[in-house]
Amino acid sequence: MININLDNAFKDGVNSLKTEINLAKEALIKLQQGTGKGNNFIGWVTLPNEIDTATFDNIESTAKKIRKESDAVVIIGIGGSYLGARAVIDALTPAFNKQGPEIIYAGHHLDADYYVGLLEYLKTKKWSIVVISKSGTTTEPALAFRILRKLHIEQFGIKEANNRTVAITDEKKGALLKVANQNNIKTFSIPDNVGGRYSVFTPVGLLPIAIAGIDIRALIKGAVSGLNDYSKATDTNAAILYAAARNKLYNDGKKIEMVINYHPQLSYLTEWWKQLYGESEGKENKGIFVSGATFTTDLHSLGQYIQQGERHLFETLIKVETSSSPICAKEEPENIDGLNYLAGMDMHEINKTASMATLLAHTKGGVPNIILSIEKIDAFNIGKLIYFFELACGISGYILDVNPFDQPGVEDYKVNMFALLGKPGYESQRAALEKLL
């Protein structure tokens, strides 16, 4: 269960949200009935219930093969094509002494130094590629795939390189599908009715997650639990309350939302969340600016501003109730550092106390706080949290009266880049842009 606490966000708690809760309930019904904006991209709403045994078996057997034959696996993708998988992998694999192949990410930027170093590093590895792209022509992943595939073929020969590559792409068309079909590369399909940032529970997320050795069935079991728990249009539905609360705060002048965690392994969950909400709601000159931080680390850089800067932000705290890794400091006879008062206290409890101390300080300083509590960090709870955020995002976008499932603004920079790089067909745009530079 994901518990939501709004007592530190509004003076009257849930009672402050009557109008927004009614709007959120209407939005949920629109999502479920497919009557809202962008309704051709809502396949994710029921997706967790629709993954069959054959799909699990196919993904797991492919992952097992890759794990067996690889020292490293390069996941090529950008945005929703890698953020969801990375969020889960970082959350659920040990920071140290990882088991199985090293997971490396590419195609999510255009930095030359990174690729020079990566190519050199891979020359001594038995490595595989998972390339994720709906079209196969998005510049960052397509360029990365071209560069990495060249080394792959040089190192292993084309037949073995093809055997060590998996493409996750459109079922019927696109450049990546054409390359895969021409080279007998194994493919998985991206559903037409699921956008990239909502694709964690498709092969886009599930295959890399399974390669990392994570139990994808437990992850989906959590998502199904979320679907069941948050599918009812009631005043106590946590997804409805979260969507209602953030829109109430937005209308009250809180234009920035910071998602806060106290566990560094959740940092990429925040990055995934930022894309999910930023790309879904930031349009038509509307929307909350999304940000995030990992405390207590970022308290030593952002804490001063949060406490006493402009009062235009609110925080959403992801609170983890229990830890499976107890550790505590021992009492020292000399007590030079003055920490004997913490001796014998579990570090997770100290961390939780730090979170409550910070919450009290920030709310006193005029920063509303929404608390979302999960039991622990495991596949089930992370799966449930991801579905919760997806559903709440769709609801929130409909309250805002935008299409939460498109991203027309993203195309602007792409068109400019194509023109300035000299892509055929963009000659007139290039001339116009060069006059502005």
C-alpha positions as a Python dict, from the first residue, in 0.01 Angstrom:
ca = {
    (1, 'M'): (0, 0, 0),
    (2, 'I'): (116, 353, -82),
    (3, 'N'): (1, 584, 195),
    (4, 'I'): (-43, 955, 130),
    (5, 'N'): (-29, 1218, 402),
    (6, 'L'): (-141, 1572, 321),
    (7, 'D'): (-136, 1713, 674),
    (8, 'N'): (187, 1901, 600),
    (9, 'A'): (60, 2035, 267),
    (10, 'F'): (-268, 2197, 365),
    (11, 'K'): (-396, 2346, 689),
    (12, 'D'): (-716, 2142, 666),
    (13, 'G'): (-559, 1837, 501),
    (14, 'V'): (-784, 1651, 259),
    (15, 'N'): (-1075, 1883, 344),
    (16, 'S'): (-899, 2156, 142),
    (17, 'L'): (-932, 1955, -180),
    (18, 'K'): (-1303, 1898, -238),
    (19, 'T'): (-1313, 2069, -578),
    (20, 'E'): (-987, 1914, -699),
    (21, 'I'): (-1086, 1565, -580),
    (22, 'N'): (-1406, 1582, -784),
    (23, 'L'): (-1208, 1692, -1090),
    (24, 'A'): (-960, 1409, -1031),
    (25, 'K'): (-1237, 1150, -1008),
    (26, 'E'): (-1378, 1274, -1339),
    (27, 'A'): (-1029, 1257, -1492),
    (28, 'L'): (-979, 897, -1379),
    (29, 'I'): (-1308, 797, -1540),
    (30, 'K'): (-1197, 966, -1864),
    (31, 'L'): (-876, 764, -1856),
    (32, 'Q'): (-1059, 440, -1798),
    (33, 'Q'): (-1326, 506, -2060),
    (34, 'G'): (-1084, 649, -2316),
    (35, 'T'): (-1278, 974, -2360),
    (36, 'G'): (-1000, 1221, -2278),
    (37, 'K'): (-728, 1388, -2484),
    (38, 'G'): (-464, 1159, -2632),
    (39, 'N'): (-681, 851, -2581),
    (40, 'N'): (-487, 660, -2847),
    (41, 'F'): (-195, 639, -2603),
    (42, 'I'): (-360, 498, -2291),
    (43, 'G'): (-271, 131, -2338),
    (44, 'W'): (-53, 154, -2025),
    (45, 'V'): (-362, 197, -1801),
    (46, 'T'): (-455, -173, -1811),
    (47, 'L'): (-121, -308, -1934),
    (48, 'P'): (-5, -477, -1609),
    (49, 'N'): (-310, -706, -1623),
    (50, 'E'): (-245, -798, -1986),
    (51, 'I'): (109, -939, -1974),
    (52, 'D'): (76, -1311, -2039),
    (53, 'T'): (298, -1605, -1946),
    (54, 'A'): (439, -1631, -2298),
    (55, 'T'): (560, -1269, -2283),
    (56, 'F'): (725, -1323, -1946),
    (57, 'D'): (889, -1644, -2071),
    (58, 'N'): (1019, -1477, -2388),
    (59, 'I'): (1168, -1182, -2200),
    (60, 'E'): (1318, -1399, -1926),
    (61, 'S'): (1472, -1652, -2164),
    (62, 'T'): (1625, -1373, -2373),
    (63, 'A'): (1760, -1207, -2059),
    (64, 'K'): (1904, -1538, -1937),
    (65, 'K'): (2087, -1589, -2268),
    (66, 'I'): (2232, -1237, -2261),
    (67, 'R'): (2339, -1269, -1897),
    (68, 'K'): (2511, -1599, -1969),
    (69, 'E'): (2718, -1477, -2263),
    (70, 'S'): (2795, -1117, -2159),
    (71, 'D'): (3033, -935, -1928),
    (72, 'A'): (2857, -611, -2015),
    (73, 'V'): (2532, -507, -2182),
    (74, 'V'): (2491, -167, -2346),
    (75, 'I'): (2135, -34, -2325),
    (76, 'I'): (2089, 220, -2605),
    (77, 'G'): (1797, 459, -2562),
    (78, 'I'): (1694, 808, -2461),
    (79, 'G'): (1414, 947, -2245),
    (80, 'G'): (1144, 690, -2183),
    (81, 'S'): (1345, 433, -2374),
    (82, 'Y'): (1591, 401, -2086),
    (83, 'L'): (1492, 609, -1783),
    (84, 'G'): (1229, 368, -1651),
    (85, 'A'): (1458, 68, -1679),
    (86, 'R'): (1747, 256, -1521),
    (87, 'A'): (1523, 374, -1237),
    (88, 'V'): (1428, 17, -1149),
    (89, 'I'): (1778, -125, -1202),
    (90, 'D'): (1942, 139, -983),
    (91, 'A'): (1677, 97, -713),
    (92, 'L'): (1695, -282, -695),
    (93, 'T'): (2056, -383, -763),
    (94, 'P'): (2334, -350, -504),
    (95, 'A'): (2556, -46, -523),
    (96, 'F'): (2854, -279, -483),
    (97, 'N'): (2926, -644, -566),
    (98, 'K'): (2667, -657, -843),
    (99, 'Q'): (2588, -998, -987),
    (100, 'G'): (2568, -1063, -1361),
    (101, 'P'): (2674, -840, -1650),
    (102, 'E'): (2762, -476, -1609),
    (103, 'I'): (2479, -253, -1735),
    (104, 'I'): (2606, 40, -1942),
    (105, 'Y'): (2390, 316, -2092),
    (106, 'A'): (2437, 487, -2427),
    (107, 'G'): (2231, 687, -2672),
    (108, 'H'): (2110, 931, -2407),
    (109, 'H'): (2349, 1216, -2497),
    (110, 'L'): (2596, 1329, -2765),
    (111, 'D'): (2920, 1361, -2568),
    (112, 'A'): (3218, 1250, -2777),
    (113, 'D'): (3451, 1180, -2483),
    (114, 'Y'): (3203, 934, -2336),
    (115, 'Y'): (3188, 731, -2658),
    (116, 'V'): (3564, 730, -2710),
    (117, 'G'): (3606, 596, -2360),
    (118, 'L'): (3321, 346, -2398),
    (119, 'L'): (3456, 201, -2722),
    (120, 'E'): (3798, 153, -2565),
    (121, 'Y'): (3646, -6, -2256),
    (122, 'L'): (3434, -254, -2453),
    (123, 'K'): (3726, -388, -2654),
    (124, 'T'): (3821, -616, -2367),
    (125, 'K'): (3465, -728, -2289),
    (126, 'K'): (3221, -991, -2407),
    (127, 'W'): (2934, -753, -2459),
    (128, 'S'): (2584, -731, -2599),
    (129, 'I'): (2354, -454, -2719),
    (130, 'V'): (1991, -381, -2642),
    (131, 'V'): (1883, -94, -2866),
    (132, 'I'): (1549, 73, -2795),
    (133, 'S'): (1387, 314, -3040),
    (134, 'K'): (1039, 332, -3187),
    (135, 'S'): (1157, 481, -3515),
    (136, 'G'): (1525, 398, -3522),
    (137, 'T'): (1601, 751, -3643),
    (138, 'T'): (1614, 955, -3321),
    (139, 'T'): (1957, 1113, -3344),
    (140, 'E'): (2112, 1023, -3008),
    (141, 'P'): (2032, 648, -2995),
    (142, 'A'): (2062, 599, -3372),
    (143, 'L'): (2410, 751, -3377),
    (144, 'A'): (2514, 549, -3072),
    (145, 'F'): (2390, 228, -3234),
    (146, 'R'): (2577, 301, -3557),
    (147, 'I'): (2903, 364, -3369),
    (148, 'L'): (2868, 69, -3131),
    (149, 'R'): (2750, -172, -3397),
    (150, 'K'): (3062, -103, -3601),
    (151, 'L'): (3283, -206, -3309),
    (152, 'H'): (3055, -501, -3236),
    (153, 'I'): (3098, -638, -3588),
    (154, 'E'): (3475, -573, -3587),
    (155, 'Q'): (3511, -752, -3255),
    (156, 'F'): (3278, -1051, -3303),
    (157, 'G'): (3197, -1074, -3676),
    (158, 'I'): (2857, -984, -3814),
    (159, 'K'): (2686, -1314, -3734),
    (160, 'E'): (2788, -1313, -3367),
    (161, 'A'): (2723, -938, -3338),
    (162, 'N'): (2369, -996, -3464),
    (163, 'N'): (2330, -1280, -3214),
    (164, 'R'): (2442, -1046, -2935),
    (165, 'T'): (2195, -772, -3030),
    (166, 'V'): (1828, -725, -2940),
    (167, 'A'): (1614, -447, -3087),
    (168, 'I'): (1302, -313, -2916),
    (169, 'T'): (1111, -111, -3172),
    (170, 'D'): (792, -62, -3370),
    (171, 'E'): (614, -383, -3462),
    (172, 'K'): (555, -294, -3828),
    (173, 'K'): (780, -14, -3952),
    (174, 'G'): (1086, 200, -3900),
    (175, 'A'): (1460, 205, -3966),
    (176, 'L'): (1553, -6, -3665),
    (177, 'L'): (1302, -276, -3754),
    (178, 'K'): (1442, -283, -4108),
    (179, 'V'): (1799, -329, -3981),
    (180, 'A'): (1684, -601, -3743),
    (181, 'N'): (1492, -789, -4011),
    (182, 'Q'): (1779, -767, -4259),
    (183, 'N'): (2024, -909, -4006),
    (184, 'N'): (1805, -1163, -3828),
    (185, 'I'): (1832, -966, -3501),
    (186, 'K'): (1586, -1065, -3231),
    (187, 'T'): (1315, -804, -3174),
    (188, 'F'): (1055, -708, -2920),
    (189, 'S'): (771, -472, -3007),
    (190, 'I'): (676, -143, -2847),
    (191, 'P'): (294, -125, -2827),
    (192, 'D'): (148, 143, -3052),
    (193, 'N'): (-79, 271, -2775),
    (194, 'V'): (193, 320, -2511),
    (195, 'G'): (418, 626, -2516),
    (196, 'G'): (784, 608, -2416),
    (197, 'R'): (756, 759, -2070),
    (198, 'Y'): (476, 515, -1982),
    (199, 'S'): (659, 210, -2121),
    (200, 'V'): (833, 67, -1812),
    (201, 'F'): (602, -237, -1811),
    (202, 'T'): (660, -317, -2180),
    (203, 'P'): (973, -490, -2314),
    (204, 'V'): (1131, -141, -2322),
    (205, 'G'): (1170, -163, -1947),
    (206, 'L'): (1123, -530, -1869),
    (207, 'L'): (1403, -673, -2084),
    (208, 'P'): (1684, -451, -1944),
    (209, 'I'): (1543, -500, -1593),
    (210, 'A'): (1545, -879, -1637),
    (211, 'I'): (1900, -868, -1777),
    (212, 'A'): (2001, -695, -1454),
    (213, 'G'): (1873, -998, -1265),
    (214, 'I'): (1558, -840, -1121),
    (215, 'D'): (1236, -1040, -1080),
    (216, 'I'): (1008, -879, -1341),
    (217, 'R'): (711, -1090, -1230),
    (218, 'A'): (732, -937, -883),
    (219, 'L'): (761, -592, -1043),
    (220, 'I'): (446, -652, -1247),
    (221, 'K'): (269, -802, -947),
    (222, 'G'): (325, -467, -775),
    (223, 'A'): (193, -280, -1078),
    (224, 'V'): (-118, -500, -1084),
    (225, 'S'): (-169, -426, -715),
    (226, 'G'): (-148, -56, -798),
    (227, 'L'): (-398, -96, -1081),
    (228, 'N'): (-640, -271, -848),
    (229, 'D'): (-594, -27, -558),
    (230, 'Y'): (-616, 295, -758),
    (231, 'S'): (-881, 214, -1019),
    (232, 'K'): (-1179, 331, -814),
    (233, 'A'): (-1297, 693, -836),
    (234, 'T'): (-1318, 748, -460),
    (235, 'D'): (-1221, 1026, -220),
    (236, 'T'): (-965, 796, -53),
    (237, 'N'): (-783, 684, -370),
    (238, 'A'): (-418, 789, -314),
    (239, 'A'): (-357, 855, -685),
    (240, 'I'): (-660, 1084, -696),
    (241, 'L'): (-546, 1262, -379),
    (242, 'Y'): (-192, 1315, -511),
    (243, 'A'): (-316, 1455, -843),
    (244, 'A'): (-569, 1675, -663),
    (245, 'A'): (-314, 1801, -411),
    (246, 'R'): (-49, 1899, -663),
    (247, 'N'): (-306, 2085, -877),
    (248, 'K'): (-441, 2266, -571),
    (249, 'L'): (-89, 2373, -479),
    (250, 'Y'): (-22, 2479, -838),
    (251, 'N'): (-334, 2696, -840),
    (252, 'D'): (-223, 2843, -507),
    (253, 'G'): (100, 2966, -668),
    (254, 'K'): (334, 2675, -597),
    (255, 'K'): (481, 2636, -944),
    (256, 'I'): (772, 2400, -864),
    (257, 'E'): (747, 2044, -730),
    (258, 'M'): (1054, 1875, -585),
    (259, 'V'): (1037, 1499, -540),
    (260, 'I'): (1254, 1416, -242),
    (261, 'N'): (1406, 1083, -144),
    (262, 'Y'): (1655, 987, 124),
    (263, 'H'): (1802, 689, -62),
    (264, 'P'): (2058, 741, -340),
    (265, 'Q'): (1941, 427, -518),
    (266, 'L'): (1616, 614, -591),
    (267, 'S'): (1788, 903, -772),
    (268, 'Y'): (1701, 768, -1117),
    (269, 'L'): (1344, 705, -1010),
    (270, 'T'): (1335, 1082, -963),
    (271, 'E'): (1484, 1131, -1311),
    (272, 'W'): (1214, 906, -1461),
    (273, 'W'): (946, 1091, -1264),
    (274, 'K'): (1077, 1424, -1393),
    (275, 'Q'): (1032, 1316, -1753),
    (276, 'L'): (694, 1161, -1684),
    (277, 'Y'): (544, 1474, -1532),
    (278, 'G'): (746, 1740, -1714),
    (279, 'E'): (677, 1601, -2060),
    (280, 'S'): (316, 1514, -1982),
    (281, 'E'): (206, 1846, -1831),
    (282, 'G'): (443, 2116, -1955),
    (283, 'K'): (248, 2252, -2252),
    (284, 'E'): (9, 2531, -2350),
    (285, 'N'): (203, 2758, -2111),
    (286, 'K'): (82, 2547, -1819),
    (287, 'G'): (228, 2297, -1578),
    (288, 'I'): (436, 2255, -1265),
    (289, 'F'): (813, 2272, -1311),
    (290, 'V'): (943, 1938, -1188),
    (291, 'S'): (1263, 1895, -995),
    (292, 'G'): (1409, 1655, -743),
    (293, 'A'): (1676, 1597, -484),
    (294, 'T'): (1833, 1324, -275),
    (295, 'F'): (1858, 1418, 91),
    (296, 'T'): (2045, 1447, 313),
    (297, 'T'): (2311, 1495, 41),
    (298, 'D'): (2137, 1782, -137),
    (299, 'L'): (2042, 1956, 187),
    (300, 'H'): (2405, 2071, 189),
    (301, 'S'): (2356, 2246, -146),
    (302, 'L'): (1984, 2322, -187),
    (303, 'G'): (1868, 2326, 174),
    (304, 'Q'): (1928, 2697, 227),
    (305, 'Y'): (1719, 2795, -75),
    (306, 'I'): (1440, 2553, 10),
    (307, 'Q'): (1426, 2689, 365),
    (308, 'Q'): (1442, 3061, 292),
    (309, 'G'): (1422, 3123, -82),
    (310, 'E'): (1120, 3233, -284),
    (311, 'R'): (804, 3053, -168),
    (312, 'H'): (704, 2909, -504),
    (313, 'L'): (774, 2540, -445),
    (314, 'F'): (643, 2233, -266),
    (315, 'E'): (795, 1894, -190),
    (316, 'T'): (673, 1540, -243),
    (317, 'L'): (860, 1308, -9),
    (318, 'I'): (901, 938, -92),
    (319, 'K'): (926, 784, 252),
    (320, 'V'): (1056, 427, 289),
    (321, 'E'): (932, 268, 611),
    (322, 'T'): (1166, -30, 655),
    (323, 'S'): (1510, -148, 546),
    (324, 'S'): (1636, -503, 505),
    (325, 'S'): (1996, -399, 577),
    (326, 'P'): (2041, -306, 943),
    (327, 'I'): (2362, -127, 1042),
    (328, 'C'): (2452, 81, 1343),
    (329, 'A'): (2754, 256, 1495),
    (330, 'K'): (2913, 130, 1812),
    (331, 'E'): (2994, 331, 2121),
    (332, 'E'): (3351, 467, 2129),
    (333, 'P'): (3525, 514, 2467),
    (334, 'E'): (3673, 855, 2383),
    (335, 'N'): (3367, 984, 2190),
    (336, 'I'): (3586, 1234, 2004),
    (337, 'D'): (3321, 1299, 1737),
    (338, 'G'): (3045, 1332, 1998),
    (339, 'L'): (2829, 1065, 1834),
    (340, 'N'): (2793, 822, 2121),
    (341, 'Y'): (2432, 935, 2157),
    (342, 'L'): (2368, 754, 1825),
    (343, 'A'): (2539, 432, 1932),
    (344, 'G'): (2316, 131, 1878),
    (345, 'M'): (2063, 321, 1667),
    (346, 'D'): (1986, 168, 1329),
    (347, 'M'): (2106, 391, 1044),
    (348, 'H'): (1775, 358, 860),
    (349, 'E'): (1596, 497, 1165),
    (350, 'I'): (1847, 784, 1183),
    (351, 'N'): (1775, 854, 815),
    (352, 'K'): (1399, 852, 879),
    (353, 'T'): (1447, 1089, 1171),
    (354, 'A'): (1648, 1320, 945),
    (355, 'S'): (1360, 1319, 697),
    (356, 'M'): (1106, 1414, 964),
    (357, 'A'): (1334, 1684, 1106),
    (358, 'T'): (1375, 1831, 758),
    (359, 'L'): (1003, 1812, 688),
    (360, 'L'): (929, 2006, 1006),
    (361, 'A'): (1186, 2272, 916),
    (362, 'H'): (1067, 2311, 558),
    (363, 'T'): (697, 2324, 640),
    (364, 'K'): (769, 2583, 909),
    (365, 'G'): (957, 2776, 640),
    (366, 'G'): (648, 2778, 416),
    (367, 'V'): (716, 2476, 193),
    (368, 'P'): (414, 2241, 177),
    (369, 'N'): (502, 1871, 190),
    (370, 'I'): (315, 1573, 48),
    (371, 'I'): (430, 1243, 198),
    (372, 'L'): (409, 921, -5),
    (373, 'S'): (505, 618, 204),
    (374, 'I'): (606, 276, 75),
    (375, 'E'): (690, -23, 291),
    (376, 'K'): (1036, -96, 151),
    (377, 'I'): (1247, -83, -163),
    (378, 'D'): (1180, -408, -347),
    (379, 'A'): (1043, -513, -687),
    (380, 'F'): (681, -526, -572),
    (381, 'N'): (680, -183, -408),
    (382, 'I'): (875, -14, -688),
    (383, 'G'): (637, -164, -947),
    (384, 'K'): (342, -33, -750),
    (385, 'L'): (497, 312, -707),
    (386, 'I'): (570, 344, -1079),
    (387, 'Y'): (211, 256, -1169),
    (388, 'F'): (86, 497, -903),
    (389, 'F'): (287, 782, -1053),
    (390, 'E'): (177, 696, -1409),
    (391, 'L'): (-191, 693, -1317),
    (392, 'A'): (-169, 1007, -1105),
    (393, 'C'): (10, 1181, -1394),
    (394, 'G'): (-267, 1099, -1639),
    (395, 'I'): (-526, 1224, -1390),
    (396, 'S'): (-329, 1538, -1313),
    (397, 'G'): (-283, 1620, -1682),
    (398, 'Y'): (-655, 1596, -1744),
    (399, 'I'): (-726, 1824, -1446),
    (400, 'L'): (-487, 2070, -1609),
    (401, 'D'): (-678, 2023, -1937),
    (402, 'V'): (-378, 1927, -2149),
    (403, 'N'): (-299, 1613, -2347),
    (404, 'P'): (-69, 1420, -2109),
    (405, 'F'): (41, 1178, -2382),
    (406, 'D'): (204, 1393, -2649),
    (407, 'Q'): (518, 1609, -2653),
    (408, 'P'): (497, 1856, -2943),
    (409, 'G'): (751, 2092, -2787),
    (410, 'V'): (1025, 1831, -2800),
    (411, 'E'): (1016, 1840, -3178),
    (412, 'D'): (1128, 2203, -3195),
    (413, 'Y'): (1486, 2139, -3090),
    (414, 'K'): (1502, 1834, -3315),
    (415, 'V'): (1401, 2033, -3622),
    (416, 'N'): (1661, 2299, -3541),
    (417, 'M'): (1930, 2035, -3490),
    (418, 'F'): (1845, 1860, -3817),
    (419, 'A'): (1863, 2192, -4001),
    (420, 'L'): (2191, 2308, -3847),
    (421, 'L'): (2355, 1967, -3905),
    (422, 'G'): (2259, 1977, -4272),
    (423, 'K'): (2001, 1698, -4286),
    (424, 'P'): (1851, 1679, -4637),
    (425, 'G'): (1515, 1851, -4660),
    (426, 'Y'): (1593, 2115, -4398),
    (427, 'E'): (1787, 2359, -4615),
    (428, 'S'): (1548, 2654, -4581),
    (429, 'Q'): (1528, 2618, -4203),
    (430, 'R'): (1907, 2607, -4187),
    (431, 'A'): (1948, 2934, -4371),
    (432, 'A'): (1697, 3103, -4143),
    (433, 'L'): (1858, 2966, -3827),
    (434, 'E'): (2210, 3059, -3928),
    (435, 'K'): (2102, 3421, -3952),
    (436, 'L'): (2004, 3407, -3587),
    (437, 'L'): (2335, 3261, -3465),
}
